[in-house]
Amino acid sequence: MRSVPLGPTDTLVPNVVAGMMRIRDKSDDEIRSLYRAAREAEVSFFDHADIYGGQMHACEDRFGSALGLSPSERAEVILQTKTGIVPAEGSYDFSYDHIVSSVEGSLRALRTDYVDVLLLHRPDALVEPDEVARAFDQLEQSGKVRAFGVSNHTPRQIDLLRTAVRQPIVANQLQLSLSHSEIVTQGLAANMTADGAVVRDGGGVLDYCRIHGITVQAWSPFQKRDGSGVFLGAEDHPELNAELDRLAAHYDVTPLAIATAWITRHPAGMQVVLGTTTPERVTAASAGSDIPLTRAEWYGLVCAAGHAVP
């Protein structure tokens, strides 16, 4: 398992992350099996959010209650959670009160005294950076949160937070897969008249994160562009699956590992956030952590996924 820096810190983290958003209806034994498979694959980073599970802190609570991590084992893993979405109100909330109370709820649910990383889940249009800064300062000084980041944020939205927030932004969790790859392929289509050159979200979010030492965490790493399911084995992605199969045979791994490797091969040092609850898939994906895809192989996958390489 290859490690990458967590933002501009000296902390090294695995470049594959076990996402816990679908564990609410899993039994204690199933959650333990998923956890063990991750640890055996050297995945020690577990991603949560306060809204996962359909009720506030539901998946965090299942994780905490099923595992009951001892203090020594807790110190061996990295727990990340997110805050800011308020489903009951159909709104976002980056206020001091909401951030702090959400973290308190996450700590209770996870049965821990601290979370290693807290992300602001989706941009709040009504954000007041001073409120976020006050919450981050309180949580850091109390020892309840050790590092801070964002999810689904544009470069300018991060710049706005940084006008008040003094802690480094260590991560930006963004959707990225071979099929949904605009944060990569926009740059390839620069100065072209094709639709792929259309600049979204202020443009250059991946380059921005690299410049500022922000670790990109790729969520939904195997999802189709339209969100209708995974592209692995899908009949509507024949060329991509043929190339994944070819490379999987060449490297003696699964196509899942190759789809993971396409992301981890990028020099940005990204993390791949898995959403599976199947232990075997965690193991298979982890095999892609450090596969040395050549440039020709990497770009070949881009083309097979239907993106232009001018």
C-alpha positions as CSV (number, residue, x, y, z in Angstrom):
1,M,0.0,0.0,0.0
2,R,1.5,3.3,-1.1
3,S,1.3,6.2,1.3
4,V,0.8,9.9,0.3
5,P,1.1,13.1,2.4
6,L,-2.1,14.4,4.0
7,G,-2.1,17.9,2.7
8,P,0.9,20.0,3.6
9,T,1.5,18.1,6.8
10,D,4.2,15.5,7.6
11,T,1.4,12.8,8.1
12,L,1.5,10.0,5.6
13,V,-1.8,8.2,4.8
14,P,-2.7,5.2,2.6
15,N,-3.8,6.2,-0.9
16,V,-6.9,3.9,-0.6
17,V,-9.6,4.8,1.8
18,A,-12.5,2.7,3.1
19,G,-15.8,4.7,2.8
20,M,-18.4,3.8,5.4
21,M,-21.5,5.5,3.8
22,R,-23.4,2.2,3.2
23,I,-22.9,0.2,6.4
24,R,-26.1,1.2,8.3
25,D,-28.0,-2.0,7.5
26,K,-25.0,-4.3,7.9
27,S,-24.6,-6.6,10.9
28,D,-21.9,-6.2,13.5
29,D,-20.1,-9.2,11.9
30,E,-20.3,-7.8,8.4
31,I,-18.9,-4.5,9.6
32,R,-16.1,-6.3,11.4
33,S,-15.3,-8.4,8.3
34,L,-15.2,-5.2,6.2
35,Y,-12.9,-3.5,8.7
36,R,-10.6,-6.6,8.9
37,A,-10.3,-6.8,5.2
38,A,-9.3,-3.1,5.0
39,R,-6.7,-3.5,7.7
40,E,-5.3,-6.6,6.2
41,A,-4.9,-4.7,2.9
42,E,-3.1,-1.9,4.8
43,V,-6.1,0.4,4.5
44,S,-6.2,2.3,7.9
45,F,-8.2,5.3,6.7
46,F,-12.0,5.2,7.2
47,D,-14.3,7.9,5.8
48,H,-17.6,8.9,7.4
49,A,-20.1,11.8,7.3
50,D,-22.7,12.8,9.8
51,I,-25.5,12.3,7.2
52,Y,-24.5,8.8,6.1
53,G,-27.2,6.3,6.8
54,G,-30.4,8.3,6.3
55,Q,-30.4,9.6,9.9
56,M,-27.8,11.9,11.5
57,H,-24.7,9.9,12.6
58,A,-26.4,6.5,11.7
59,C,-23.4,5.0,9.9
60,E,-20.9,6.5,12.4
61,D,-22.9,4.8,15.2
62,R,-22.9,1.4,13.5
63,F,-19.2,1.6,13.0
64,G,-18.5,2.7,16.6
65,S,-20.8,0.1,18.1
66,A,-19.7,-2.8,15.9
67,L,-16.0,-2.3,16.4
68,G,-15.6,-0.8,19.9
69,L,-12.0,0.1,19.1
70,S,-9.6,0.0,22.1
71,P,-7.5,3.1,22.7
72,S,-4.4,1.4,21.1
73,E,-6.3,0.2,18.0
74,R,-8.0,3.6,17.7
75,A,-4.5,5.2,17.5
76,E,-3.6,2.9,14.6
77,V,-6.4,4.2,12.3
78,I,-7.5,7.5,10.8
79,L,-11.1,8.4,11.2
80,Q,-12.4,11.2,8.9
81,T,-15.9,12.6,9.0
82,K,-17.8,15.5,7.4
83,T,-20.3,18.1,8.4
84,G,-22.4,20.9,6.8
85,I,-25.4,19.2,5.1
86,V,-28.7,19.5,7.0
87,P,-31.1,17.1,5.2
88,A,-34.1,17.8,7.5
89,E,-34.0,21.5,6.3
90,G,-32.8,20.9,2.8
91,S,-29.9,23.3,3.5
92,Y,-26.2,23.6,4.3
93,D,-24.9,25.1,7.5
94,F,-21.3,26.1,8.2
95,S,-22.1,28.1,11.3
96,Y,-20.1,27.8,14.4
97,D,-22.9,26.1,16.4
98,H,-23.7,23.6,13.7
99,I,-20.1,22.5,13.0
100,V,-19.3,22.1,16.7
101,S,-22.5,20.3,17.6
102,S,-22.1,18.0,14.6
103,V,-18.6,17.0,15.7
104,E,-19.8,16.3,19.2
105,G,-22.5,14.0,17.7
106,S,-19.9,12.3,15.6
107,L,-17.6,11.7,18.5
108,R,-20.4,10.1,20.5
109,A,-21.4,7.9,17.6
110,L,-17.9,6.8,16.8
111,R,-17.1,6.1,20.5
112,T,-13.9,8.2,20.3
113,D,-12.5,11.4,21.8
114,Y,-11.3,12.8,18.5
115,V,-11.5,12.6,14.8
116,D,-8.4,12.8,12.7
117,V,-9.9,14.8,9.8
118,L,-13.0,16.9,9.6
119,L,-14.3,18.0,6.1
120,L,-16.9,20.6,5.2
121,H,-19.1,18.4,3.1
122,R,-20.6,20.7,0.5
123,P,-20.2,24.5,0.0
124,D,-22.6,26.7,2.1
125,A,-23.6,29.7,0.0
126,L,-24.2,31.6,3.3
127,V,-20.8,30.7,4.7
128,E,-19.1,33.3,7.0
129,P,-15.4,32.4,7.1
130,D,-15.0,33.9,10.6
131,E,-17.6,31.4,11.9
132,V,-15.8,28.5,10.3
133,A,-12.5,29.7,11.7
134,R,-14.0,30.0,15.2
135,A,-15.3,26.5,15.1
136,F,-12.0,25.1,13.7
137,D,-10.1,26.9,16.5
138,Q,-12.4,25.6,19.2
139,L,-12.3,22.0,17.9
140,E,-8.5,22.0,17.5
141,Q,-7.8,23.6,20.9
142,S,-10.0,21.1,22.6
143,G,-8.3,18.2,20.9
144,K,-11.5,17.0,19.2
145,V,-10.3,17.5,15.6
146,R,-6.7,17.1,14.4
147,A,-6.9,18.3,10.8
148,F,-9.4,20.1,8.6
149,G,-10.4,20.0,4.9
150,V,-13.3,20.4,2.5
151,S,-15.3,18.4,0.0
152,N,-16.7,19.4,-3.4
153,H,-15.1,22.9,-3.1
154,T,-13.9,25.1,-5.9
155,P,-10.6,27.0,-5.7
156,R,-12.3,30.3,-5.0
157,Q,-14.4,28.8,-2.2
158,I,-11.3,27.5,-0.6
159,D,-9.6,30.9,-1.0
160,L,-12.6,32.4,0.8
161,L,-12.3,30.1,3.7
162,R,-8.6,30.8,3.9
163,T,-9.2,34.5,4.5
164,A,-10.1,33.5,8.1
165,V,-9.2,29.9,8.7
166,R,-5.6,29.6,10.0
167,Q,-5.3,25.8,9.9
168,P,-4.1,24.2,6.6
169,I,-6.8,22.8,4.4
170,V,-5.4,19.2,4.1
171,A,-7.9,17.6,1.7
172,N,-10.6,18.3,-0.9
173,Q,-12.9,15.3,-1.6
174,L,-14.0,15.5,-5.2
175,Q,-15.9,13.1,-7.6
176,L,-13.4,11.4,-9.9
177,S,-13.5,8.2,-12.0
178,L,-12.4,7.2,-15.4
179,S,-15.9,8.1,-16.7
180,H,-16.4,11.2,-14.5
181,S,-13.0,12.8,-15.0
182,E,-13.6,16.4,-15.8
183,I,-11.2,17.7,-13.1
184,V,-8.4,15.9,-15.1
185,T,-9.7,16.0,-18.7
186,Q,-10.5,19.8,-18.7
187,G,-6.8,20.4,-18.7
188,L,-6.2,18.1,-21.6
189,A,-8.8,19.9,-23.7
190,A,-7.4,23.3,-23.1
191,N,-7.6,25.8,-26.0
192,M,-9.9,23.5,-28.0
193,T,-13.4,24.2,-29.2
194,A,-14.8,20.8,-28.0
195,D,-17.2,20.6,-25.1
196,G,-14.5,19.0,-23.0
197,A,-12.7,22.3,-22.8
198,V,-15.6,24.1,-21.1
199,V,-14.3,25.4,-17.8
200,R,-16.4,24.5,-14.7
201,D,-16.2,25.4,-11.0
202,G,-13.7,28.1,-11.7
203,G,-11.3,25.7,-13.5
204,G,-8.1,24.0,-12.5
205,V,-9.2,22.6,-9.1
206,L,-6.8,19.7,-9.4
207,D,-3.9,22.0,-10.3
208,Y,-5.0,24.4,-7.5
209,C,-4.9,21.6,-4.9
210,R,-1.4,20.5,-6.1
211,I,-0.1,24.0,-5.9
212,H,-1.4,24.5,-2.3
213,G,-0.6,21.0,-1.1
214,I,-4.2,19.9,-0.7
215,T,-4.8,16.1,-1.0
216,V,-7.5,15.2,-3.5
217,Q,-9.7,12.4,-2.3
218,A,-11.6,10.8,-5.2
219,W,-15.1,9.7,-4.3
220,S,-17.3,7.4,-6.5
221,P,-14.1,6.2,-8.2
222,F,-16.0,3.6,-10.4
223,Q,-19.2,5.5,-11.2
224,K,-20.4,6.2,-14.7
225,R,-20.5,9.9,-15.7
226,D,-24.4,9.9,-15.5
227,G,-24.5,8.3,-12.1
228,S,-26.5,5.3,-13.3
229,G,-24.1,2.8,-11.8
230,V,-20.5,1.5,-12.0
231,F,-18.8,1.3,-15.4
232,L,-17.0,-1.9,-14.5
233,G,-18.5,-4.7,-16.6
234,A,-21.2,-2.3,-18.0
235,E,-22.4,-3.0,-21.5
236,D,-22.5,0.7,-22.4
237,H,-18.7,1.0,-21.7
238,P,-17.3,-1.8,-24.0
239,E,-14.1,-0.1,-25.0
240,L,-13.2,1.0,-21.5
241,N,-13.9,-2.5,-20.1
242,A,-11.9,-4.1,-22.8
243,E,-8.9,-2.0,-22.0
244,L,-9.4,-2.6,-18.2
245,D,-9.5,-6.3,-18.9
246,R,-6.4,-6.2,-21.0
247,L,-4.4,-4.3,-18.4
248,A,-5.7,-6.5,-15.6
249,A,-4.4,-9.5,-17.4
250,H,-1.1,-7.8,-18.0
251,Y,-0.6,-6.9,-14.3
252,D,-2.3,-10.0,-13.0
253,V,-4.9,-8.1,-11.0
254,T,-8.6,-7.3,-11.4
255,P,-10.1,-4.6,-13.5
256,L,-11.1,-2.9,-10.3
257,A,-7.5,-2.6,-9.3
258,I,-6.7,-1.0,-12.7
259,A,-9.5,1.5,-12.3
260,T,-8.0,2.4,-8.9
261,A,-4.5,2.6,-10.4
262,W,-5.6,5.1,-13.0
263,I,-6.3,7.5,-10.1
264,T,-3.4,6.6,-7.9
265,R,-0.9,6.8,-10.8
266,H,-1.6,10.6,-11.1
267,P,1.3,12.6,-9.6
268,A,-1.1,14.6,-7.5
269,G,-0.9,11.8,-4.9
270,M,-4.6,11.3,-4.7
271,Q,-6.6,9.0,-2.4
272,V,-9.3,6.7,-3.7
273,V,-12.4,6.6,-1.5
274,L,-14.1,3.2,-1.9
275,G,-17.8,2.9,-1.3
276,T,-18.1,-0.9,-1.3
277,T,-19.2,-3.0,1.7
278,T,-17.8,-6.2,0.1
279,P,-14.5,-7.1,1.8
280,E,-13.2,-8.8,-1.4
281,R,-13.6,-5.6,-3.4
282,V,-11.6,-3.7,-0.8
283,T,-8.9,-6.2,-1.2
284,A,-9.1,-6.1,-5.0
285,A,-9.1,-2.3,-5.2
286,S,-6.2,-2.0,-2.8
287,A,-4.1,-4.1,-5.3
288,G,-4.2,-1.0,-7.5
289,S,-2.5,1.2,-4.9
290,D,0.9,1.2,-6.5
291,I,0.5,-0.3,-10.0
292,P,3.0,1.6,-12.2
293,L,0.8,2.3,-15.2
294,T,2.9,3.7,-18.1
295,R,1.9,7.0,-19.7
296,A,0.7,5.1,-22.7
297,E,-1.5,2.9,-20.6
298,W,-2.8,5.8,-18.5
299,Y,-3.7,7.9,-21.6
300,G,-5.1,4.8,-23.3
301,L,-7.6,4.4,-20.5
302,V,-8.6,8.1,-20.9
303,C,-9.3,7.5,-24.6
304,A,-11.1,4.2,-23.9
305,A,-13.4,6.1,-21.5
306,G,-14.4,8.3,-24.3
307,H,-12.4,11.4,-23.5
308,A,-10.5,13.3,-26.2
309,V,-6.7,13.5,-26.1
310,P,-6.2,16.2,-28.8
